[in-house]
Amino acid sequence: MIGFFTVVYIIVVNSSILSEAGMSYEGVVIATIFISVVGCFIMGFWANLPLILMPGMGINALFAYSLVNTMGLSFEQALAVVVLSGIIFMVLAFTPLARKLNEAIPLVLKQAITVGLGFFLILLGLEKGGIVTRGSHSILALGKLDDPAVLATILTLFVTMILVIRKVPGGFLVSLIIGTIIGYFFGINGKISAGALSLSPFKEVFFKLDFSGITEVAFWSGVFSLTMVVVFETVGLTYGQVRQLKHEERLPRVIQASSVTVFLSGIFGTSPTVSALESGSMIASNAKTGLASITTGVLFLCSLFLMPFLSVIPNSAVAPILVIIGMSMVQELKEMDLKNPANSFSSLLIIVIIPFAYSIADGIAAGFIAYPILHLFVKREEKISPVMYVIAALFLAQYILQWI
């Protein structure tokens, strides 16, 4: 059960982010629960390992803020992008291509994507909590500190930090509960939904695929960017997890389970899934088999009965979780090898452009274009894979087609 309590926050946080893309909050809640149930079941039965598949943080921000708000796709078109990314990922996963692609990309660029996503989530959390706003004479400005919602966010943020520092089991769930209580005293909470549990909002997101943009550059740019992020995050995360479990031979099945669930994410009406970092809590508690994943899936299903209470949770309770998750992702910065100037400039382009341009796809493109170009003008200490030149050319072609 410990695994479930460490990840249950995703139901609220994922729905909060995707609702910014114009999706039904309640519909995404149901979609998040269902895809997490299916993902955990597939992982448990197919890979037989204690790993949790759920919508990934960072990737959901890419969906809402890059594909929809920046590239101008409708959420239905973005779901079609997810489905196509899932199909491409499945082709890669059921062949040796996924690992080969992952190995062809320099580690420092993959780390930079993680750090850039982290800074983006921090910015997103601070905005959602009202701590920063758009400035009249600057890009950003400090929010009104006398605003009850801002005060509630700040208090909840400190509570969340303490819970994380103290390594309290299910800290994010505890943070949501405490944040909701704080919000109640500040008078900013919503009301409990009246009536019995209803699955009708699921109709607003389930199988809402729109392929009308399939001839547009933005659509395929989204497919390309999303596929790259999903593959890198999945292979990178799961490789470390299966090594920790000492079951490296099951890595192909883990990646295959992940790819199928990514495809189903678009069908169900949510952003792509990844193997949760919080799976480590189950591994640490000596879970060895897929039974732990299946149990987590069952508990996700039971969480449907909490739906009427989710409307009570204010943004001030959600925002601190985004900030803390972002901070944990930024920690990857200390592992990056930035001694090579070409590596450091390429990586920093990704890290800086993602939050400042408010575009994950453009940040990734900038770094991947710069990397091979810069290495042409410095003494190369490492061999650059031809795949990098192909990826850079594809990103360049994307921008050229947009400018024409």
N, C-alpha and C positions, 0 to 999 in steps of 0.2 A: 504493500500500500504506500510505502514511502515515496516510490517513484511517482505515483499519481499526485500526491500532495505537493511535490516539487514542480509539477508542470501544469496544474489545473488553472493557473493564472492565464494561460494562453487563450482560454475561452473568452475571457473579457478583453484582453489586450489585443488579440488578433482582430476581434470584431470591432473594436474601437478604431483601429487603423484602417481596416477595409471599408468601414462606413464613410471614411473621408473620400473614398472613390465613388460615392453615390450608391453604395450597396445597402440593402436592408440590414440593420444591426442585428435584429432577431434572426433573420435568415442566415447571416454569417455565423452567429452563435451555433445554430443547429448544424451548419455545414462543417464548422470547426470540430464539433463533437463527433459527428459521423465519420469524417475523414481520419480523425485520431483513433477512433475505434477500429476502423478498417485497417489503418496503417499498423497499429499494434498487433492486430490479429495476423496480418500477412507476415510481419516480422517474426512473430512467435511461432507460427506454423511452418513457414518456409525456411527461415534462417535459424530458428530455434535458439535465439540469443536474447538476453534481457535488454533490448534497446527500444526506445520510445520514438515512434514516428508521429510528428505533429507539425502544423504550419510553422515555418521557420521565421524567427525574428530577423529583421534585415531584409529578407526576401519579401515579406509582406509589405515593407516600406517601399521596396522597388516596384511592387505591383501597384500600390496606391499612388505613390508620388512621382514615379518615373513613367510607367506605362500609361497611366490614366491622366494625372494632373499635368505632366510635362510633355509627353508625346502626343497627348490629345486623343488617345483611344478611349472608347466607352468601356465600362467595366465588362460588358459582354464580350467585346473584342479582346480585352485583356485575358479573360477566361479562355478564349480560343487560343491565345498565345501560350497559356499554361498547358493546354492540351497538346499543342504541337511540340512544345518543349519536352513534355513528358514522352511523346512518341520518339523524338530524337534521343532522349536519355535512355529509353528502353533499348533502342538499337545499339547504343554504345554499351549499355550494361550487360546485354546478353552476348556481347563479343568482347575481345580484349581491348577494344578501342577506348573505353572509359579510363582505364589506368594509364594507357599510353598518352592520351590527351592530357591527363593530370600531370604526368611526368614531364611532358614537353613544356609546361608553363613554369617559369622560374618561381621558386618558393617565395621570394621577396614580393612578387606581384600579388600572389594569392594572400599573403599576409597583409599587404596594403589594402586589398579589398575589404578584409575583415576590419581593419582599423578605420577605414573610411566609412563603412557601414556603422561602426560604433559611434563615431562623431555625429553621423546623421541621426542616429537614434537619440543621442544626447540632446541635440538641437530640437528634434521632434518632441521629446519629453518636456523640455523647458518651455516650448511654445504651447503645448497642450495644457500645461499647468499654469500658463500665463506669466511665468517668471521672466520670459523675454517676449517682446512683441516687435512688430515692424516699426522702425523709427521714422520720424518725420524728416530728420536731417541726417540720418545714418541708416545703414542696412538693418541693424537691430537696435533695440533699446530695452532697458530694464522695465519690467512690468510695474504696475501700481502695487506697491507693497501693502497698501491699506485695503486692497481688494480681498474679501473673505476667501475666495477661491485660491488666490495666490498664497495667502497665509496658510491655508490648509495644505497646499502642495508642499510648501517648505517644511512644515511640521512632519508631514508624512514622509518626505524625502529623508529627513534625519532619522526617523524611525526605521525606515527601510535600510539605511546605511548601517545602523546599529545591528539590525537583525542579520545582515549579510556578514558583518565583521564577527559577530558572535556565532556564525554558522548555524543558525537556528533551522532545524528541519522544516521544510515547507515555508521558508521565510517570505517568499513572495505572496503566498496565500494569506499568511498572517498579516503581511503589509496591507493587502487589499481590505481585509476585515478592519484593521485598525484605521486605515485611511478612510473607510466608509463611516466609521464611528466619528472620526474627527470632522468629516464633512457634514455629518448630522448636526453637530454642535455649532457649525458655522452656517447652517441653514442652506446648504447648496446641493443636497441629495435629491435624486428623483424619487418617484413613488413606486411602490410595489405594483406590478401589473395585475390588474383585476382579471378574474376568470380562471378557468382551468388551463392546464398545459395544452398548447396548440402547436402543431407542426406545420400549420398553413404558411407561415413566413418562409419556409424552406422552398416553396414554389417560386419565390422571387429570385432565387439564385441558382437553383438546381437546373443543370443542363441549359443554362442561358448563354449559349455559345453563339457568337456572331463572327462569321468569317468574311464579312463584307469588305474588310480592310486588307484582305490577303494580297491584293495587288499593290499595296502602298509600302513605301520604304520604311515608314515608322513601324508598321506591323512586323516586318521581318527583322528590323533592328531590335525590337522588343524580344522576339523569339531568340535571336542570337545572344543578346545580353543575358536574358533570363536563363537560357540553357547553360551558358558558361558559369554563371554564379551557382546554379543548382548542382552542376557536376563537381565543381571545385569544392564547394562546402560539403557535399555528401561524401565524396571520396576522402577528403581530408579528415573529416570528423570520424567517419566509420573506421578508417584505417587505424586511428589511434585507439578507438574503443575495442575493436576485435583483438588488437595486440594486447591490450590490458586484460582481456578475457582469455588470452592465449589460444585463440581460435582463428588464426590468420587464414586457414583453409576455407573458412565460411565467408570471407569477405565478398566474393562474387555474388553469393546469395543475398547478402545484406544490401549490396548495391542494386541488385535486381529488384528486391522488395521495395527499396526506396524509389526506384524509377517508376514502377507500376503505381505507387501511391501518388507520385507527382502527377502522372496522367489522370488519375482519378480525382485529384484535387480540383482540376479545372471542371470536370464533370459535376462534382458536388457543389461547386461554387465558392471556392476559397483559393488562397495563394498556395504555392507549392510547399510540400512537407520536407523536413530534413530529420535526421536522427538527432534528438535533443541532447544538448550538453548535459542536461539533468539526468540522463541515463546513467551517468556516473554514480548517482546516489544509489541506484539499484545494484550496480556492480560493487560499490563499497559495502553494501549490506549482504554481500556474498550470494547474490542472485547469479545463477549459472545458466539457466535455460530460458526458453521462450515462454515458459509458464508465467514469469513475471510480467512480460509484455502483454500477454493475454489478459491477465488480471487487471492491468492498468487500463486496457481497452474496455473491460466490463465496467470499471469504475467511471470511465468517461461517459459510457452509455447511461449510467445511473445519474450523472450530473445534469441530464436533461430536466430533471425535476426541480433543479435550482433556477431554471430560466426566469420565472416570475420575479425573482429577487434581484436579478442582474441589473435591472433598470435603476436600482437604488444607488449603484456604485457611481460616484462622480469622477470627472476627469482628474481631479486632484489626487485620487487614489491610484489611478492608472499611470499618470505621468511619471512618478518616481521610479516605477518599475522599468519604464523605457530608459530612463537616465542611467540606472544602475546596470542594466544589461549592456547599454552602450559603453559604459565605463569598463566593464569586464572585457568587452571586445577590443577596446583600445589598448588593453594590457599587452596585446600581441606586438605592440610597437617595440617593446624591449627585446623581443626575440629576433627582430629584423636585422639583417646584415646590410648596413648602409655605407660600408667603407668604399665600395666601388661607386664613383660619381654617377655613372650611367644608371646604376641600380637605384641610387638614392633619389635622383631627379625624377625618374619614371614613377617610382613608388609614391613620392611626395605629391606628384601631380594627381594621382588617384585619391590620396588621402585628403588633399585640399579641395579639389574640384567637387567631389561628392557632396560635402555639406554646403560649400559656398555657392555652387551652381544649383543646389537643390536637385541634383540629378545623379543617380547612381550609375546609370548607363553611360552618361557623358564622362564621368570620372574614370570608369573602367576603360573606356575608349581612349581617353587621353594618355593614360599610362601604357596601354598596350601598343599604341602607335609610336610613342616616344621611345620605348625600350629598344627595339631593333635599330631605329634611326640613330640614337645616341651611341649605341655599341659599334656602329660603323665608323665613328670618329674617335674612339678611344681604344687603347690596347686591350683587346678582349682576353680576359682571364678564364672565361668559360665559353663553351661552344653553345651557340644559339640554335635551337631547333628550327628547322624549316617551317614548322607549324606556327611559330611566332610571326614569321614574315607573312604567312597566309592570313592569320588573324588580323594583323595590322593592316594588310591590304583590304580586307573585308570591311574593317571599321572606316578606313579612308574612303572606300567606294560608297559606303553608306552616306557619309557627309557630302561627298561630291554630288550624289544623286539628289540630296536634299537641297543643295544650292542651285542646281540646274533649274 
